[in-house]
């Protein structure tokens, strides 16, 4: 049986009070509508239609070819929004899932269970519900004496008896597709908001004698719809806890889950330890037996196994097996470290390949470079890669030694086994096994320091006098 998905993403989201369109606000690094599409893809939905309205261009740009789009140019309610998919889907046979684009915490397992209940019991409609101690603000699920679902009543339209109901509509549904669009044609806007409520479809189907079911989720987070920044923070907390627990269940040690931030698409190997203040973002992949943190931020970075990274920032970088980074290092896009590389404190690497066994221990900048095996780069050494107009490359051969406070003015090549003396500014290539020195000869002037101190003291006194 074919499955279709309709994602409601046309509302303005005024309570977010943001220039960013509501469903594009991220939860654990991914826009809310992206999480919803992930769930639909996980349950193998055949066609997905995203209903767009406010911010349509931005939503379409983010979603791309993951879905089709239908425009709700005028905001006349959720029933009107779903009806925008009529030209695309009404002639199809199958099941249609209707889900809100601001519900990022729905689990694939729950949606699959709801679809299974819907199919096995031959329902025309099945809704996801939850039981809350304080259900204020949510539509209530009204059942009949036999426990069947009769209708959904929005909070604004509840009678006192209906207002006391604790079972709420979680906003996700399964329908027989043809029956869905047939019932939508009967939805009216005679309510306090003068809107076409999608929830009225439930009552219409029941009035036609159709079977309507409710799948009650026991996960307290799945029903959260994000309408303001408070709910956004709650969704972030639930999602982060869910992600961290999954990694710990797979063999990752997270010393303090409340102070560790892992985005949804991150992959981490077993026996890796994450210390407090660690943030793993984007599509970062970390191997086994690593130690990351404290206070590290890795974005779209690939880390091998047995790596130690502390108090550092890495973005679009690669770190090979057995390497160490930090403290206080910065690996920028294009930084690629082979195995057993050491990057020490206050070192910056950008668009550079460092082969096995390289050591850049402290206070250095390596940009636009290729560095061979077992090279030692001394304290304060710099690849001078930018001439004010263009970037240029530095190449250093295997087993070379670069002394402290060396400037390598690119484009320049230092050969295998070459030795560059500390304090040199190198502007010409250095051949294999040569030694290069490029600095002024030192001159000492006897007793001159005392003269300088006297001169500085006199100048200081002159400034104080009126």
C-alpha positions in Angstrom: 0.0 0.0 0.0 1.3 3.4 -0.9 1.9 6.1 1.7 1.7 9.8 1.2 2.7 12.6 3.5 1.4 16.2 3.8 3.5 18.5 5.9 1.8 21.7 7.2 4.4 24.4 6.9 2.4 27.5 5.8 1.8 29.3 9.1 3.6 32.6 9.9 4.7 31.7 13.5 4.1 35.2 14.9 4.8 34.1 18.5 8.4 33.2 17.5 9.0 37.0 17.0 11.7 36.2 14.5 12.8 37.1 11.0 13.4 33.4 10.4 10.4 31.5 9.3 9.1 29.2 12.0 9.7 25.7 10.6 13.2 26.7 9.7 14.2 27.3 13.3 16.8 24.6 14.2 16.4 21.9 16.9 19.8 20.3 17.6 21.2 21.8 14.5 18.5 20.9 12.0 15.4 23.0 10.9 12.2 21.6 12.4 10.8 20.7 9.0 14.0 18.8 8.3 13.3 16.5 11.3 9.7 16.0 10.1 10.9 15.0 6.6 13.5 12.6 8.1 10.6 10.8 9.9 8.5 10.5 6.8 11.5 9.2 4.9 12.2 6.7 7.7 8.7 5.2 7.3 9.1 5.0 3.5 6.6 7.6 2.4 6.2 7.4 -1.4 5.3 11.1 -2.0 5.7 14.1 0.3 3.9 17.4 -0.2 4.9 20.4 1.9 2.2 23.1 2.2 4.0 26.5 2.1 2.8 30.0 2.6 4.7 32.6 4.6 8.4 32.3 3.9 7.6 29.9 1.0 10.8 30.6 -0.9 13.0 30.0 2.1 11.3 26.7 3.0 11.5 25.5 -0.6 15.2 26.5 -0.8 15.9 24.4 2.3 13.7 21.4 1.4 14.9 21.3 -2.2 14.0 18.1 -4.1 13.1 16.1 -0.9 9.4 17.0 -1.4 6.8 18.5 -3.7 5.2 21.9 -2.7 1.7 23.3 -2.6 1.1 27.0 -1.9 -1.5 28.2 0.6 -1.5 31.8 -0.6 -4.3 32.9 1.9 -4.2 31.6 5.5 -7.7 30.3 6.1 -7.0 27.5 8.6 -5.4 24.1 8.7 -8.3 22.4 6.8 -7.8 24.9 4.0 -4.0 24.2 4.1 -4.4 20.4 3.7 -6.9 21.0 0.8 -4.1 22.7 -1.1 -2.7 19.2 -1.8 -5.9 18.0 -3.4 -4.8 18.5 -7.1 -1.7 16.3 -6.3 -3.2 13.5 -4.2 -7.0 13.2 -4.3 -7.1 10.6 -7.0 -4.5 8.4 -5.3 -5.3 5.1 -3.4 -3.4 4.6 -0.2 -2.7 6.1 3.2 -2.0 9.8 3.8 -0.1 11.0 6.9 -0.8 14.6 7.8 1.9 16.1 10.1 2.8 19.6 11.3 6.2 21.0 10.2 6.8 22.3 13.8 6.7 18.9 15.5 10.3 17.8 15.3 10.1 15.2 18.1 7.8 12.7 16.4 9.6 9.3 16.4 9.6 7.0 13.3 8.7 4.1 15.6 5.6 5.9 16.8 4.5 6.9 13.3 5.0 3.3 12.1 2.9 1.9 15.0 0.1 4.4 14.3 0.1 3.4 10.6 0.1 -0.3 11.5 -2.9 0.2 13.9 -4.7 2.2 11.2 -4.2 -0.6 8.5 -4.8 -3.6 10.8 -8.1 -2.2 12.2 -9.4 -0.8 8.9 -9.8 2.8 10.1 -10.7 5.7 7.9 -8.7 8.0 10.2 -6.2 7.5 13.1 -4.9 10.3 15.1 -2.0 10.5 17.5 -3.0 11.6 21.0 -1.4 12.1 24.5 -2.7 12.4 28.0 -1.6 15.5 29.9 -2.1 16.7 33.4 -2.5 20.3 32.2 -3.9 20.1 28.7 -4.6 23.9 28.3 -4.1 25.2 24.8 -4.5 21.9 23.0 -7.5 20.4 21.1 -9.3 17.7 23.1 -10.1 14.2 21.9 -13.8 13.5 22.6 -14.6 9.8 22.9 -18.0 8.1 23.0 -19.2 5.7 25.7 -17.6 2.8 24.0 -14.2 4.6 23.9 -14.2 5.4 20.2 -13.1 8.8 18.9 -16.1 11.0 18.1 -14.4 14.4 17.3 -11.7 16.9 18.2 -12.6 20.2 19.8 -10.2 23.1 19.8 -9.5 24.7 23.1 -11.2 28.0 22.1 -14.4 26.1 21.3 -14.5 23.7 24.3 -17.5 23.5 26.6 -16.7 23.2 30.3 -17.1 19.4 30.1 -14.8 19.2 27.1 -12.3 21.5 28.7 -11.9 19.0 31.5 -10.7 16.3 29.1 -7.0 15.4 29.5 -6.5 13.6 26.3 -5.2 16.0 23.7 -4.7 15.9 19.9 -1.0 15.6 19.1 -1.5 16.9 15.6 -0.4 13.9 13.5 -2.9 11.8 11.6 -3.3 8.8 9.2 -6.2 8.7 6.7 -7.6 6.7 3.9 -6.5 9.1 1.2 -9.8 9.3 -0.8 -11.9 9.5 2.3 -9.7 12.4 3.6 -10.3 14.6 0.6 -14.0 13.7 0.4 -14.4 14.7 4.0 -12.4 18.0 3.5 -15.1 19.1 1.1 -17.6 19.3 4.0 -15.5 21.3 6.4 -17.1 24.7 7.3 -15.7 27.8 9.0 -18.5 28.4 11.5 -16.3 28.7 14.6 -14.9 31.4 16.8 -11.9 31.9 14.4 -13.9 31.7 11.2 -11.3 29.2 10.0 -11.5 25.8 8.3 -10.3 23.5 11.1 -8.7 20.3 9.8 -9.7 18.6 13.0 -13.4 18.8 11.9 -12.6 16.0 9.4 -12.6 13.6 12.4 -16.2 14.5 13.3 -17.3 14.4 9.7 -15.9 10.9 9.2 -17.6 9.7 12.4 -20.9 11.2 11.3 -20.6 9.1 8.1 -20.2 6.0 10.2 -16.5 5.6 9.6 -14.1 4.1 12.1 -11.8 6.6 13.8 -9.0 5.5 16.1 -6.5 7.2 18.4 -2.9 6.1 19.0 -1.9 7.4 22.4 1.9 8.0 22.6 3.6 7.5 25.9 6.5 9.7 25.0 5.9 13.1 26.7 7.9 14.9 24.0 6.3 13.8 20.8 3.2 16.0 21.1 5.2 19.2 21.5 4.4 21.7 18.7 6.9 24.6 18.6 5.1 27.9 18.5 7.4 30.2 20.5 11.0 30.3 21.8 10.0 28.7 25.1 8.7 25.6 23.3 11.7 25.7 21.0 14.1 25.4 24.0 11.9 22.6 25.4 12.1 20.7 22.1 15.9 21.2 22.0 16.3 19.8 25.5 14.1 16.7 24.7 16.0 16.1 21.4 19.4 16.5 23.0 18.5 14.1 25.8 17.2 11.6 23.2 20.4 11.9 21.1 22.8 11.6 24.0 21.0 8.6 25.4 21.2 6.8 22.0 25.0 7.4 21.9 25.5 6.2 25.4 23.5 3.1 24.6 25.9 2.5 21.8 29.0 2.6 23.9 29.9 6.2 24.1 30.8 7.7 27.5 29.3 11.2 28.0 30.6 12.5 31.3 28.0 15.2 31.7 25.1 14.8 29.3 23.6 18.1 30.4 26.7 19.9 29.2 27.3 18.0 26.0 25.7 19.1 22.7 25.4 16.5 19.9 23.4 17.2 16.7 21.3 14.6 15.1 23.5 13.5 12.2 26.6 13.0 14.2 28.2 9.5 14.3 30.4 8.4 17.2 32.3 5.2 17.7 32.3 3.0 20.8 34.6 3.7 23.8 34.9 7.4 22.9 34.7 9.7 25.9 33.1 13.1 25.6 34.0 15.6 28.3 31.8 18.6 29.4 31.4 21.5 27.1 31.8 19.4 23.9 29.6 20.3 20.9 29.5 18.0 17.9 27.7 19.6 15.0 26.6 18.9 11.4 27.8 15.7 9.9 30.7 15.2 12.3 32.0 11.6 12.5 34.2 10.5 15.4 35.9 7.1 15.6 36.4 4.7 18.4 38.6 5.2 21.6 38.8 9.0 21.2 38.8 11.6 24.0 37.0 14.9 23.0 36.9 17.8 25.4 36.5 19.6 27.6 35.2 22.6 25.7 35.5 21.5 22.1 33.5 22.4 19.1 33.6 20.2 16.0 31.5 21.0 12.9 31.4 18.7 9.8 34.6 17.2 10.9 35.9 13.6 10.5 38.0 12.2 13.4 39.8 8.9 13.3 40.2 6.4 16.2 42.4 7.0 19.2 42.4 10.8 18.8 42.7 13.3 21.7 41.2 16.7 21.2 41.0 19.3 24.0 39.7 22.9 24.2 39.8 23.4 20.4 37.6 24.4 17.5 37.5 22.2 14.3 35.4 23.0 11.2 35.3 20.9 8.0 38.6 19.3 9.0 40.0 15.7 9.1 42.0 14.2 11.9 43.8 10.9 11.4 44.2 8.0 13.8 46.2 8.5 16.9 46.6 12.3 16.5 46.3 14.9 19.2 44.9 18.4 18.9 45.0 21.3 21.4 44.6 22.8 23.8 43.4 26.0 22.1 43.9 24.9 18.5 41.9 26.0 15.5 41.5 23.7 12.5 39.7 25.5 9.7 38.1 24.1 6.5 40.5 22.0 4.5 42.8 21.1 7.4 43.7 17.4 6.9 45.9 15.5 9.4 47.2 12.1 8.7 47.9 9.6 11.6 50.0 10.5 14.7 50.0 14.2 14.0 50.5 16.5 17.0 48.8 20.0 16.9 49.6 21.9 20.1 48.4 25.1 21.8 47.5 28.2 19.8 48.1 26.6 16.4 45.9 27.3 13.4 45.7 25.0 10.4 43.8 25.9 7.2 43.6 24.2 3.8 46.7 22.1 4.6 47.7 18.5 4.5 50.0 17.3 7.3 51.4 13.8 6.8 52.1 11.2 9.4 54.2 12.1 12.4 54.1 15.9 11.8 54.5 18.1 14.9 53.3 21.7 15.1 53.5 22.1 18.9 52.7 25.7 19.6 52.0 29.2 18.4 52.1 28.6 14.6 50.0 29.2 11.5 50.0 26.6 8.7 47.8 27.6 5.7 47.7 26.4 2.1 50.4 23.9 2.6 51.6 20.3 2.2 53.9 19.0 4.9 55.6 15.7 4.6 56.1 12.9 7.1 57.9 13.5 10.5 58.4 17.2 9.9 58.9 19.3 13.1 57.5 22.9 12.9 59.0 25.1 15.6 57.2 27.6 17.9 56.0 30.7 16.1 56.6 29.4 12.5 54.3 30.8 9.9 53.4 29.9 6.3 53.0 33.4 4.7 50.4 32.4 2.2 48.7 35.7 1.1 50.3 38.5 -0.9 47.4 40.8 -0.6 45.8 39.5 -3.8 46.2 35.7 -4.0 46.9 32.7 -1.9 50.1 30.7 -2.5 51.2 27.3 -1.4 54.1 26.1 0.8 55.5 22.6 0.4 57.7 20.9 3.0 59.3 17.6 2.3 59.6 14.5 4.6 61.9 14.8 7.7 62.5 18.5 7.4 63.0 20.7 10.4 61.5 24.2 10.6 63.0 26.3 13.4 61.2 28.6 15.7 60.0 32.0 14.4 60.5 31.1 10.8 58.5 32.8 8.0 58.0 30.7 4.9 56.9 33.2 2.2 54.9 31.2 -0.3 55.1 30.0 -3.0 58.1 28.2 -1.6 59.4 24.6 -1.3 61.5 23.2 1.5 63.1 19.9 0.5 63.3 16.5 2.2 65.6 16.5 5.3 66.2 20.2 4.9 66.9 22.4 8.0 65.6 25.9 8.3 67.4 27.9 11.1 65.3 29.7 13.7 64.4 33.3 13.0 64.7 33.0 9.2 62.5 34.5 6.6 62.6 32.1 3.6 61.7 33.4 0.2 63.6 30.9 -2.0 63.3 27.2 -2.3 65.5 25.0 -0.1 66.9 21.9 -1.7 66.9 18.4 -0.1 69.2 18.2 3.0 70.3 21.8 2.7 70.4 24.2 5.6 68.8 27.6 5.1 69.4 30.7 7.2 68.0 34.2 6.4 68.5 36.7 9.1 70.6 39.8 9.9 73.9 39.3 11.7 73.6 40.2 15.4 75.4 43.3 16.6 76.0 44.1 20.4 76.7 47.7 21.4 78.6 47.8 24.7 76.8 49.8 27.5 74.3 51.2 25.1 71.3 49.8 27.1 72.1 52.3 29.9 72.0 55.2 27.4 68.6 54.0 26.1 67.2 53.9 29.6 68.4 57.4 30.3 66.9 58.7 27.1 63.5 57.0 27.8 63.5 58.4 31.3 64.2 62.0 30.1 61.4 61.7 27.5 59.0 60.5 30.1 59.9 63.5 32.5 59.4 66.0 29.7 55.9 64.7 29.1 55.0 65.2 32.7 56.2 68.9 32.9 53.6 71.6 32.0 
